[in-house]
Amino acid sequence: MGAAPARAAAALLPSFAASPAAAWDARVERGRVLARTECSRCHAVGQTGASPLRQAPPFHTLHQRYPVDALAEALTEGIRTGHPTMPEFRFESDQAEALIAYLKTLER
């Protein structure tokens, strides 16, 4: 490999190295947007705060109740709860993955 192609290849390395992190950040952001648009009417979806609907658990405490990774199946098959105010949600698998990625950021 000549000097010019080697320099070009070396210049690409930082973008390849940042790619997984950038993909993760994009997934987390997509999950945050889903939480805000689909869930925030009832749930506290941020790092702190109480839920607008008292019986809806804040997202920042979900990891204390469930392993959030285990929610993937429920999110894609449809979440059903015992109280009538919770609508049934059914997400596409990529949406469920994004929401779970976001929920994991709230465990800190």
N, C-alpha and C positions, 0 to 999 in steps of 0.2 A: 504494500500500500504506500502510495506517495505521500509527501508532506501535506498537500492540500486536502486529499480525502481523509487523512488521519485527523487533521484539524477540524474538518467538518464533522466527522464522527465524534470527536471529543466534545465539540460544542453541543451535540445532541444529548450527551450523557446526563447533564443536569435535568433536562426536561423529562427524560425517562425515569430518573430517580425520583422526581417530584410527582410523577404521574399517579402512583398509588395513593399518596397523601391527598392529591388534588381530587381524585375520584372519591375518596372517603369523605372529604369536605363537601363535595357536591351532593353526595348521598345524604349526609347529615342535614345539609341545608334543605334538601327536598323533604326530608322527614319533618323538619321544623315547620316548613310551610304547610305540610299536610296536617300537622297537629294544630297549627293556628287556624286553618280554614275549616277543618272537619271536627275538631274536638274542643276548642277553647270556649265554646258557648257553655259547656258544662264543667270541663276540667281545667285546673290550673296547668298550663303546659310549659311553664318556664322553670327556672332553677329554684324559685321560691314562690310562696304565696298559697292562699287557700283557693279551692275550686269555687266557681260561682254557684254550682249546685252542690250542696253539702254532701250528698251521698256519692258524688263522683270523686274518686281518689285523685289527688294531685299527681301529675306525671312524675314529679321529682321524688315521689315515694313508692312508685310502682315496683322498683327493684327490691324493696323490702317485703313485698307481698308475693311476687312471682319472679322466677328467672325470666327476664324480658325476652331472651332468645326463644323461650317456650311459647311466646305469644304469636309467633309466625303463623302457625296453623290456624289459630283462632282468627287472626286478622284476615287470612285469605279465605277461610271457609265461612266466616260471618260470626262476629261477636254477638252473643246473646247473653243477657243478664237477667237476673230475677226481678228487677224493678222496671216498671213500664215506661219510665222516662228515657231509658237508654235505647236509642234506635239501633237497628241491626246494621252493622257496617261490614262491607266485604271489599277488601282491597286486592288489587293485583299483586302478584308476588314481589315485583320490584318496589311497589309502594310500601308493602309490609316491611321489606328489608330496609327501606329508607326510614320508616317510622321507628323501627327497632334501633337502627344506628343512632337516630336522634335520642331515643330514650336512654341509650347507653351513655350519652354525654351528660345526662342528668344524674347519673349515679355518683358523680364526684362529690 
